[in-house]
Amino acid sequence: MQIVGYTDYTTRQGDVWDELALAAYDEERLSHILIEANPDYSGTLIFDAGVHLKIPVLDTVEQPETLPPWRREAEA
């Protein structure tokens, strides 16, 4: 995966890194990408409303063999 750009996001009260990653990438485990893009907030666990974050846009071409079985398309 490569970063191909950024979008802006303004937090809502109670936002957390893993939920932001789930919303952005459908993967909670990618929260480290958000944290790396926003180092000033790396120590924040729960956000207040109104914090401006950069959300990296990823080029997410995944090969089927690297996906878990439940994420692969059913074979015909």
N, CA, C and O atoms as a CHARMM CRD file, in Angstrom:
* protein
*
  304
    1    1 MET  N      0.83700  -1.18400   0.00000 PROA 1      0.00000
    2    1 MET  CA     0.00000   0.00000   0.00000 PROA 1      0.00000
    3    1 MET  C      0.87800   1.24200   0.00000 PROA 1      0.00000
    4    1 MET  O      1.88200   1.32400   0.70800 PROA 1      0.00000
    5    2 GLN  N      0.47700   2.18300  -0.79900 PROA 2      0.00000
    6    2 GLN  CA     1.19300   3.44400  -0.85700 PROA 2      0.00000
    7    2 GLN  C      0.21800   4.58500  -0.61700 PROA 2      0.00000
    8    2 GLN  O     -0.96100   4.49400  -0.95700 PROA 2      0.00000
    9    3 ILE  N      0.72500   5.66100  -0.02600 PROA 3      0.00000
   10    3 ILE  CA    -0.08400   6.85800   0.17300 PROA 3      0.00000
   11    3 ILE  C     -0.08500   7.62400  -1.14100 PROA 3      0.00000
   12    3 ILE  O      0.97100   7.94800  -1.68300 PROA 3      0.00000
   13    4 VAL  N     -1.28800   7.91400  -1.65000 PROA 4      0.00000
   14    4 VAL  CA    -1.41400   8.62400  -2.92200 PROA 4      0.00000
   15    4 VAL  C     -1.97300  10.03000  -2.73500 PROA 4      0.00000
   16    4 VAL  O     -2.12500  10.76800  -3.70900 PROA 4      0.00000
   17    5 GLY  N     -2.27900  10.40600  -1.51000 PROA 5      0.00000
   18    5 GLY  CA    -2.81200  11.72800  -1.21400 PROA 5      0.00000
   19    5 GLY  C     -3.34200  11.77200   0.20500 PROA 5      0.00000
   20    5 GLY  O     -3.16100  10.83300   0.98000 PROA 5      0.00000
   21    6 TYR  N     -3.99500  12.86500   0.53400 PROA 6      0.00000
   22    6 TYR  CA    -4.54900  13.04300   1.87400 PROA 6      0.00000
   23    6 TYR  C     -5.91800  13.69400   1.78500 PROA 6      0.00000
   24    6 TYR  O     -6.19200  14.48100   0.87800 PROA 6      0.00000
   25    7 THR  N     -6.77000  13.35400   2.73900 PROA 7      0.00000
   26    7 THR  CA    -8.01600  14.07600   2.93400 PROA 7      0.00000
   27    7 THR  C     -7.99000  14.64000   4.34400 PROA 7      0.00000
   28    7 THR  O     -7.22600  14.17800   5.19200 PROA 7      0.00000
   29    8 ASP  N     -8.81700  15.62800   4.58700 PROA 8      0.00000
   30    8 ASP  CA    -8.90700  16.23500   5.91100 PROA 8      0.00000
   31    8 ASP  C    -10.10000  15.66400   6.65000 PROA 8      0.00000
   32    8 ASP  O    -11.13100  15.36300   6.04800 PROA 8      0.00000
   33    9 TYR  N     -9.95600  15.51900   7.94400 PROA 9      0.00000
   34    9 TYR  CA   -11.04600  15.04700   8.79300 PROA 9      0.00000
   35    9 TYR  C    -11.03400  15.86200  10.07500 PROA 9      0.00000
   36    9 TYR  O     -9.97600  16.09700  10.65900 PROA 9      0.00000
   37   10 THR  N    -12.20200  16.28900  10.50900 PROA 10     0.00000
   38   10 THR  CA   -12.35400  16.98300  11.78100 PROA 10     0.00000
   39   10 THR  C    -13.03200  16.02700  12.74800 PROA 10     0.00000
   40   10 THR  O    -14.13100  15.53600  12.48800 PROA 10     0.00000
   41   11 THR  N    -12.36800  15.77100  13.86100 PROA 11     0.00000
   42   11 THR  CA   -12.86000  14.76400  14.80100 PROA 11     0.00000
   43   11 THR  C    -14.16000  15.18500  15.46700 PROA 11     0.00000
   44   11 THR  O    -14.48900  16.36600  15.57900 PROA 11     0.00000
   45   12 ARG  N    -14.87500  14.17000  15.89700 PROA 12     0.00000
   46   12 ARG  CA   -16.05500  14.33300  16.74100 PROA 12     0.00000
   47   12 ARG  C    -15.67800  13.84600  18.12700 PROA 12     0.00000
   48   12 ARG  O    -14.78100  13.01600  18.27600 PROA 12     0.00000
   49   13 GLN  N    -16.34600  14.34800  19.12100 PROA 13     0.00000
   50   13 GLN  CA   -16.09100  13.94000  20.49500 PROA 13     0.00000
   51   13 GLN  C    -16.15300  12.41700  20.60200 PROA 13     0.00000
   52   13 GLN  O    -17.14000  11.79900  20.20300 PROA 13     0.00000
   53   14 GLY  N    -15.09300  11.81900  21.14100 PROA 14     0.00000
   54   14 GLY  CA   -15.07700  10.37700  21.35600 PROA 14     0.00000
   55   14 GLY  C    -14.43200   9.56000  20.25300 PROA 14     0.00000
   56   14 GLY  O    -14.28700   8.34600  20.39700 PROA 14     0.00000
   57   15 ASP  N    -14.03800  10.19500  19.14900 PROA 15     0.00000
   58   15 ASP  CA   -13.34000   9.44100  18.09900 PROA 15     0.00000
   59   15 ASP  C    -12.07300   8.80900  18.66800 PROA 15     0.00000
   60   15 ASP  O    -11.40700   9.39000  19.52400 PROA 15     0.00000
   61   16 VAL  N    -11.74800   7.61200  18.18200 PROA 16     0.00000
   62   16 VAL  CA   -10.51900   6.91000  18.56500 PROA 16     0.00000
   63   16 VAL  C     -9.85300   6.39100  17.29400 PROA 16     0.00000
   64   16 VAL  O    -10.50500   6.21400  16.26500 PROA 16     0.00000
   65   17 TRP  N     -8.54100   6.15000  17.38100 PROA 17     0.00000
   66   17 TRP  CA    -7.75900   5.77300  16.20300 PROA 17     0.00000
   67   17 TRP  C     -8.31000   4.54900  15.47500 PROA 17     0.00000
   68   17 TRP  O     -8.44900   4.57000  14.25300 PROA 17     0.00000
   69   18 ASP  N     -8.62300   3.48800  16.20900 PROA 18     0.00000
   70   18 ASP  CA    -9.03400   2.26000  15.51800 PROA 18     0.00000
   71   18 ASP  C    -10.36200   2.42300  14.80100 PROA 18     0.00000
   72   18 ASP  O    -10.56000   1.84000  13.73600 PROA 18     0.00000
   73   19 GLU  N    -11.27700   3.20500  15.36300 PROA 19     0.00000
   74   19 GLU  CA   -12.54900   3.44100  14.68100 PROA 19     0.00000
   75   19 GLU  C    -12.36100   4.33400  13.45600 PROA 19     0.00000
   76   19 GLU  O    -13.04600   4.16000  12.44800 PROA 19     0.00000
   77   20 LEU  N    -11.43600   5.28700  13.54100 PROA 20     0.00000
   78   20 LEU  CA   -11.13800   6.12000  12.37600 PROA 20     0.00000
   79   20 LEU  C    -10.53500   5.27600  11.25700 PROA 20     0.00000
   80   20 LEU  O    -10.87300   5.46200  10.08800 PROA 20     0.00000
   81   21 ALA  N     -9.64500   4.35000  11.60900 PROA 21     0.00000
   82   21 ALA  CA    -9.04800   3.46200  10.60900 PROA 21     0.00000
   83   21 ALA  C    -10.09500   2.54500   9.99300 PROA 21     0.00000
   84   21 ALA  O    -10.06800   2.29000   8.78900 PROA 21     0.00000
   85   22 LEU  N    -11.00600   2.05400  10.80200 PROA 22     0.00000
   86   22 LEU  CA   -12.07300   1.20200  10.28600 PROA 22     0.00000
   87   22 LEU  C    -12.92900   1.97600   9.28600 PROA 22     0.00000
   88   22 LEU  O    -13.28900   1.44700   8.23500 PROA 22     0.00000
   89   23 ALA  N    -13.25300   3.22200   9.61000 PROA 23     0.00000
   90   23 ALA  CA   -14.06000   4.04500   8.70700 PROA 23     0.00000
   91   23 ALA  C    -13.30300   4.38000   7.42300 PROA 23     0.00000
   92   23 ALA  O    -13.89000   4.39100   6.34100 PROA 23     0.00000
   93   24 ALA  N    -12.01100   4.65100   7.53900 PROA 24     0.00000
   94   24 ALA  CA   -11.22300   5.06700   6.37700 PROA 24     0.00000
   95   24 ALA  C    -10.80000   3.90100   5.49100 PROA 24     0.00000
   96   24 ALA  O    -10.77900   4.02200   4.26700 PROA 24     0.00000
   97   25 TYR  N    -10.46100   2.76800   6.11300 PROA 25     0.00000
   98   25 TYR  CA    -9.82400   1.67200   5.37400 PROA 25     0.00000
   99   25 TYR  C    -10.51500   0.31400   5.51600 PROA 25     0.00000
  100   25 TYR  O    -10.05400  -0.67300   4.94100 PROA 25     0.00000
  101   26 ASP  N    -11.59500   0.25300   6.26100 PROA 26     0.00000
  102   26 ASP  CA   -12.25600  -1.02700   6.55900 PROA 26     0.00000
  103   26 ASP  C    -11.33400  -1.97700   7.31000 PROA 26     0.00000
  104   26 ASP  O    -11.53400  -3.19100   7.27900 PROA 26     0.00000
  105   27 GLU  N    -10.33500  -1.43800   7.97900 PROA 27     0.00000
  106   27 GLU  CA    -9.35500  -2.24900   8.71500 PROA 27     0.00000
  107   27 GLU  C     -8.88500  -1.49500   9.95200 PROA 27     0.00000
  108   27 GLU  O     -8.18300  -0.49000   9.83700 PROA 27     0.00000
  109   28 GLU  N     -9.26300  -1.96800  11.12300 PROA 28     0.00000
  110   28 GLU  CA    -8.80300  -1.32900  12.36000 PROA 28     0.00000
  111   28 GLU  C     -7.29000  -1.42300  12.51500 PROA 28     0.00000
  112   28 GLU  O     -6.66800  -0.53700  13.10200 PROA 28     0.00000
  113   29 ARG  N     -6.70200  -2.48700  11.99500 PROA 29     0.00000
  114   29 ARG  CA    -5.26500  -2.72400  12.17100 PROA 29     0.00000
  115   29 ARG  C     -4.40200  -1.69800  11.43800 PROA 29     0.00000
  116   29 ARG  O     -3.18500  -1.68300  11.62200 PROA 29     0.00000
  117   30 LEU  N     -5.00200  -0.84600  10.61700 PROA 30     0.00000
  118   30 LEU  CA    -4.25100   0.17200   9.89100 PROA 30     0.00000
  119   30 LEU  C     -4.22500   1.51000  10.61900 PROA 30     0.00000
  120   30 LEU  O     -3.86600   2.53100  10.03300 PROA 30     0.00000
  121   31 SER  N     -4.59800   1.50700  11.87900 PROA 31     0.00000
  122   31 SER  CA    -4.59600   2.76000  12.64300 PROA 31     0.00000
  123   31 SER  C     -3.20100   3.37300  12.71500 PROA 31     0.00000
  124   31 SER  O     -3.07300   4.59000  12.84200 PROA 31     0.00000
  125   32 HSD  N     -2.15700   2.55400  12.63700 PROA 32     0.00000
  126   32 HSD  CA    -0.78900   3.08400  12.68100 PROA 32     0.00000
  127   32 HSD  C     -0.51800   4.05500  11.53300 PROA 32     0.00000
  128   32 HSD  O      0.29400   4.96800  11.68400 PROA 32     0.00000
  129   33 ILE  N     -1.17400   3.87700  10.40100 PROA 33     0.00000
  130   33 ILE  CA    -0.99500   4.78900   9.27200 PROA 33     0.00000
  131   33 ILE  C     -1.53400   6.17100   9.62600 PROA 33     0.00000
  132   33 ILE  O     -0.91700   7.18600   9.30400 PROA 33     0.00000
  133   34 LEU  N     -2.67600   6.20400  10.28600 PROA 34     0.00000
  134   34 LEU  CA    -3.25200   7.48100  10.70700 PROA 34     0.00000
  135   34 LEU  C     -2.37800   8.16100  11.75000 PROA 34     0.00000
  136   34 LEU  O     -2.16200   9.37200  11.69700 PROA 34     0.00000
  137   35 ILE  N     -1.87900   7.38100  12.69300 PROA 35     0.00000
  138   35 ILE  CA    -1.03300   7.93600  13.75600 PROA 35     0.00000
  139   35 ILE  C      0.25700   8.49800  13.16500 PROA 35     0.00000
  140   35 ILE  O      0.69100   9.58500  13.54800 PROA 35     0.00000
  141   36 GLU  N      0.87100   7.77100  12.23800 PROA 36     0.00000
  142   36 GLU  CA     2.10700   8.24300  11.60500 PROA 36     0.00000
  143   36 GLU  C      1.88200   9.52700  10.81200 PROA 36     0.00000
  144   36 GLU  O      2.78400  10.36000  10.72300 PROA 36     0.00000
  145   37 ALA  N      0.69400   9.69800  10.23500 PROA 37     0.00000
  146   37 ALA  CA     0.38700  10.90000   9.45700 PROA 37     0.00000
  147   37 ALA  C      0.06200  12.09800  10.34700 PROA 37     0.00000
  148   37 ALA  O      0.04600  13.23800   9.88300 PROA 37     0.00000
  149   38 ASN  N     -0.19700  11.83300  11.63200 PROA 38     0.00000
  150   38 ASN  CA    -0.59100  12.88100  12.57200 PROA 38     0.00000
  151   38 ASN  C      0.21300  12.76400  13.86000 PROA 38     0.00000
  152   38 ASN  O     -0.36000  12.53500  14.92500 PROA 38     0.00000
  153   39 PRO  N      1.53700  12.91900  13.78000 PROA 39     0.00000
  154   39 PRO  CA     2.39000  12.66200  14.94600 PROA 39     0.00000
  155   39 PRO  C      2.11700  13.56500  16.14900 PROA 39     0.00000
  156   39 PRO  O      2.41100  13.18100  17.28100 PROA 39     0.00000
  157   40 ASP  N      1.56600  14.74500  15.92700 PROA 40     0.00000
  158   40 ASP  CA     1.26000  15.63100  17.05500 PROA 40     0.00000
  159   40 ASP  C      0.19200  15.04700  17.97300 PROA 40     0.00000
  160   40 ASP  O      0.06400  15.46200  19.12500 PROA 40     0.00000
  161   41 TYR  N     -0.56900  14.09000  17.46600 PROA 41     0.00000
  162   41 TYR  CA    -1.65800  13.49700  18.24200 PROA 41     0.00000
  163   41 TYR  C     -1.40400  12.02500  18.56300 PROA 41     0.00000
  164   41 TYR  O     -2.32800  11.31100  18.95500 PROA 41     0.00000
  165   42 SER  N     -0.17700  11.57000  18.40400 PROA 42     0.00000
  166   42 SER  CA     0.12100  10.14700  18.61000 PROA 42     0.00000
  167   42 SER  C     -0.18100   9.68000  20.02800 PROA 42     0.00000
  168   42 SER  O     -0.43800   8.49400  20.23500 PROA 42     0.00000
  169   43 GLY  N     -0.15800  10.56100  20.98900 PROA 43     0.00000
  170   43 GLY  CA    -0.45900  10.19400  22.36800 PROA 43     0.00000
  171   43 GLY  C     -1.92300  10.31800  22.73900 PROA 43     0.00000
  172   43 GLY  O     -2.30600  10.03700  23.87500 PROA 43     0.00000
  173   44 THR  N     -2.74400  10.73900  21.78700 PROA 44     0.00000
  174   44 THR  CA    -4.17100  10.91300  22.05300 PROA 44     0.00000
  175   44 THR  C     -4.88300   9.57800  21.91900 PROA 44     0.00000
  176   44 THR  O     -4.75500   8.89700  20.90200 PROA 44     0.00000
  177   45 LEU  N     -5.62700   9.20800  22.94200 PROA 45     0.00000
  178   45 LEU  CA    -6.40200   7.96600  22.89000 PROA 45     0.00000
  179   45 LEU  C     -7.83800   8.22800  22.47100 PROA 45     0.00000
  180   45 LEU  O     -8.38900   7.50600  21.64000 PROA 45     0.00000
  181   46 ILE  N     -8.45000   9.26500  23.04700 PROA 46     0.00000
  182   46 ILE  CA    -9.82800   9.63500  22.73000 PROA 46     0.00000
  183   46 ILE  C     -9.82300  11.11400  22.36200 PROA 46     0.00000
  184   46 ILE  O     -9.36200  11.95400  23.13500 PROA 46     0.00000
  185   47 PHE  N    -10.33700  11.42300  21.18300 PROA 47     0.00000
  186   47 PHE  CA   -10.29800  12.79100  20.68800 PROA 47     0.00000
  187   47 PHE  C    -11.45000  13.64200  21.20800 PROA 47     0.00000
  188   47 PHE  O    -12.56200  13.16300  21.42700 PROA 47     0.00000
  189   48 ASP  N    -11.13900  14.92600  21.39600 PROA 48     0.00000
  190   48 ASP  CA   -12.17000  15.93100  21.59200 PROA 48     0.00000
  191   48 ASP  C    -12.70400  16.29700  20.21100 PROA 48     0.00000
  192   48 ASP  O    -12.09900  15.95300  19.19600 PROA 48     0.00000
  193   49 ALA  N    -13.81900  16.98300  20.17400 PROA 49     0.00000
  194   49 ALA  CA   -14.36300  17.46000  18.90300 PROA 49     0.00000
  195   49 ALA  C    -13.49200  18.58700  18.36300 PROA 49     0.00000
  196   49 ALA  O    -12.93800  19.38100  19.12400 PROA 49     0.00000
  197   50 GLY  N    -13.38100  18.64400  17.04200 PROA 50     0.00000
  198   50 GLY  CA   -12.73400  19.77100  16.39800 PROA 50     0.00000
  199   50 GLY  C    -11.25600  19.64700  16.10900 PROA 50     0.00000
  200   50 GLY  O    -10.63000  20.63200  15.71600 PROA 50     0.00000
  201   51 VAL  N    -10.67300  18.47000  16.28900 PROA 51     0.00000
  202   51 VAL  CA    -9.25700  18.27000  15.97100 PROA 51     0.00000
  203   51 VAL  C     -9.15100  17.95500  14.47600 PROA 51     0.00000
  204   51 VAL  O     -9.86900  17.09600  13.96400 PROA 51     0.00000
  205   52 HSD  N     -8.25700  18.65200  13.78900 PROA 52     0.00000
  206   52 HSD  CA    -8.08400  18.45100  12.34900 PROA 52     0.00000
  207   52 HSD  C     -6.98000  17.42400  12.10800 PROA 52     0.00000
  208   52 HSD  O     -5.83700  17.60900  12.52700 PROA 52     0.00000
  209   53 LEU  N     -7.34500  16.33900  11.42500 PROA 53     0.00000
  210   53 LEU  CA    -6.40800  15.26200  11.11700 PROA 53     0.00000
  211   53 LEU  C     -6.24900  15.11900   9.61200 PROA 53     0.00000
  212   53 LEU  O     -7.15300  15.44300   8.84200 PROA 53     0.00000
  213   54 LYS  N     -5.07300  14.62400   9.20400 PROA 54     0.00000
  214   54 LYS  CA    -4.83100  14.24400   7.81500 PROA 54     0.00000
  215   54 LYS  C     -5.09400  12.74500   7.70500 PROA 54     0.00000
  216   54 LYS  O     -4.55100  11.95300   8.47600 PROA 54     0.00000
  217   55 ILE  N     -5.92100  12.36800   6.75200 PROA 55     0.00000
  218   55 ILE  CA    -6.21500  10.95700   6.51700 PROA 55     0.00000
  219   55 ILE  C     -5.54300  10.55600   5.20600 PROA 55     0.00000
  220   55 ILE  O     -5.96200  11.00400   4.13800 PROA 55     0.00000
  221   56 PRO  N     -4.50600   9.71800   5.27000 PROA 56     0.00000
  222   56 PRO  CA    -3.85500   9.28300   4.03500 PROA 56     0.00000
  223   56 PRO  C     -4.80600   8.47100   3.14900 PROA 56     0.00000
  224   56 PRO  O     -5.53900   7.60500   3.62700 PROA 56     0.00000
  225   57 VAL  N     -4.77400   8.76800   1.87200 PROA 57     0.00000
  226   57 VAL  CA    -5.51100   7.98800   0.87900 PROA 57     0.00000
  227   57 VAL  C     -4.53700   6.93700   0.37000 PROA 57     0.00000
  228   57 VAL  O     -3.43600   7.26100  -0.07600 PROA 57     0.00000
  229   58 LEU  N     -4.94600   5.68500   0.44000 PROA 58     0.00000
  230   58 LEU  CA    -4.05800   4.58000   0.08300 PROA 58     0.00000
  231   58 LEU  C     -4.41100   3.98500  -1.26700 PROA 58     0.00000
  232   58 LEU  O     -5.58200   3.88000  -1.63200 PROA 58     0.00000
  233   59 ASP  N     -3.38200   3.59900  -1.99800 PROA 59     0.00000
  234   59 ASP  CA    -3.53600   2.80500  -3.20900 PROA 59     0.00000
  235   59 ASP  C     -3.59800   1.36500  -2.72800 PROA 59     0.00000
  236   59 ASP  O     -2.56500   0.75800  -2.44600 PROA 59     0.00000
  237   60 THR  N     -4.79000   0.82200  -2.63400 PROA 60     0.00000
  238   60 THR  CA    -4.97200  -0.46200  -1.95500 PROA 60     0.00000
  239   60 THR  C     -5.28100  -1.59600  -2.92500 PROA 60     0.00000
  240   60 THR  O     -6.35700  -2.19100  -2.87200 PROA 60     0.00000
  241   61 VAL  N     -4.36100  -1.88200  -3.78400 PROA 61     0.00000
  242   61 VAL  CA    -4.51200  -3.03200  -4.66200 PROA 61     0.00000
  243   61 VAL  C     -3.93400  -4.22700  -3.92100 PROA 61     0.00000
  244   61 VAL  O     -2.71800  -4.36100  -3.78400 PROA 61     0.00000
  245   62 GLU  N     -4.82400  -5.09500  -3.44200 PROA 62     0.00000
  246   62 GLU  CA    -4.37600  -6.27300  -2.69900 PROA 62     0.00000
  247   62 GLU  C     -4.50700  -7.50800  -3.57900 PROA 62     0.00000
  248   62 GLU  O     -5.47200  -7.65300  -4.33000 PROA 62     0.00000
  249   63 GLN  N     -3.54800  -8.37200  -3.47600 PROA 63     0.00000
  250   63 GLN  CA    -3.59000  -9.62200  -4.20600 PROA 63     0.00000
  251   63 GLN  C     -4.45600 -10.61500  -3.43300 PROA 63     0.00000
  252   63 GLN  O     -4.36600 -10.68500  -2.20700 PROA 63     0.00000
  253   64 PRO  N     -5.28600 -11.37800  -4.12600 PROA 64     0.00000
  254   64 PRO  CA    -6.16900 -12.32200  -3.43500 PROA 64     0.00000
  255   64 PRO  C     -5.44400 -13.26400  -2.48300 PROA 64     0.00000
  256   64 PRO  O     -5.98400 -13.61400  -1.43400 PROA 64     0.00000
  257   65 GLU  N     -4.23900 -13.67400  -2.82900 PROA 65     0.00000
  258   65 GLU  CA    -3.53400 -14.62000  -1.95500 PROA 65     0.00000
  259   65 GLU  C     -3.08700 -13.98000  -0.64300 PROA 65     0.00000
  260   65 GLU  O     -2.75200 -14.69500   0.30100 PROA 65     0.00000
  261   66 THR  N     -3.07400 -12.64500  -0.56300 PROA 66     0.00000
  262   66 THR  CA    -2.68900 -11.98600   0.68600 PROA 66     0.00000
  263   66 THR  C     -3.88800 -11.66800   1.56600 PROA 66     0.00000
  264   66 THR  O     -3.72500 -11.24100   2.70900 PROA 66     0.00000
  265   67 LEU  N     -5.07900 -11.86900   1.04500 PROA 67     0.00000
  266   67 LEU  CA    -6.28400 -11.58500   1.81500 PROA 67     0.00000
  267   67 LEU  C     -6.69000 -12.79300   2.64500 PROA 67     0.00000
  268   67 LEU  O     -6.44400 -13.92900   2.24100 PROA 67     0.00000
  269   68 PRO  N     -7.30800 -12.56500   3.79900 PROA 68     0.00000
  270   68 PRO  CA    -7.84200 -13.69800   4.54700 PROA 68     0.00000
  271   68 PRO  C     -8.99000 -14.33300   3.76200 PROA 68     0.00000
  272   68 PRO  O     -9.61500 -13.65900   2.94300 PROA 68     0.00000
  273   69 PRO  N     -9.27800 -15.60900   3.99300 PROA 69     0.00000
  274   69 PRO  CA   -10.28200 -16.32400   3.19900 PROA 69     0.00000
  275   69 PRO  C    -11.63900 -15.63400   3.12800 PROA 69     0.00000
  276   69 PRO  O    -12.28300 -15.66900   2.07900 PROA 69     0.00000
  277   70 TRP  N    -12.08600 -15.01700   4.19600 PROA 70     0.00000
  278   70 TRP  CA   -13.41500 -14.40400   4.20600 PROA 70     0.00000
  279   70 TRP  C    -13.47100 -13.10500   3.40600 PROA 70     0.00000
  280   70 TRP  O    -14.56000 -12.59000   3.15600 PROA 70     0.00000
  281   71 ARG  N    -12.31700 -12.56300   2.99700 PROA 71     0.00000
  282   71 ARG  CA   -12.29500 -11.34100   2.19800 PROA 71     0.00000
  283   71 ARG  C    -12.10300 -11.63300   0.70800 PROA 71     0.00000
  284   71 ARG  O    -12.17400 -10.72100  -0.11500 PROA 71     0.00000
  285   72 ARG  N    -11.86100 -12.89600   0.35900 PROA 72     0.00000
  286   72 ARG  CA   -11.66700 -13.26900  -1.04000 PROA 72     0.00000
  287   72 ARG  C    -13.02200 -13.47600  -1.70100 PROA 72     0.00000
  288   72 ARG  O    -13.99300 -13.87000  -1.05500 PROA 72     0.00000
  289   73 GLU  N    -13.06700 -13.20600  -2.99200 PROA 73     0.00000
  290   73 GLU  CA   -14.29400 -13.46200  -3.73200 PROA 73     0.00000
  291   73 GLU  C    -14.48900 -14.97000  -3.85600 PROA 73     0.00000
  292   73 GLU  O    -13.52900 -15.73100  -3.98500 PROA 73     0.00000
  293   74 ALA  N    -15.74400 -15.37700  -3.81400 PROA 74     0.00000
  294   74 ALA  CA   -16.04000 -16.80200  -3.97200 PROA 74     0.00000
  295   74 ALA  C    -15.68300 -17.22700  -5.39200 PROA 74     0.00000
  296   74 ALA  O    -15.98700 -16.53200  -6.36200 PROA 74     0.00000
  297   75 GLU  N    -15.04300 -18.36700  -5.49000 PROA 75     0.00000
  298   75 GLU  CA   -14.68400 -18.87000  -6.81300 PROA 75     0.00000
  299   75 GLU  C    -15.90400 -19.47600  -7.47400 PROA 75     0.00000
  300   75 GLU  O    -16.69600 -20.16100  -6.82700 PROA 75     0.00000
  301   76 ALA  N    -16.05100 -19.22500  -8.75900 PROA 76     0.00000
  302   76 ALA  CA   -17.22100 -19.71600  -9.50000 PROA 76     0.00000
  303   76 ALA  C    -17.08800 -21.17300  -9.84200 PROA 76     0.00000
  304   76 ALA  O    -17.98200 -21.74500 -10.46500 PROA 76     0.00000
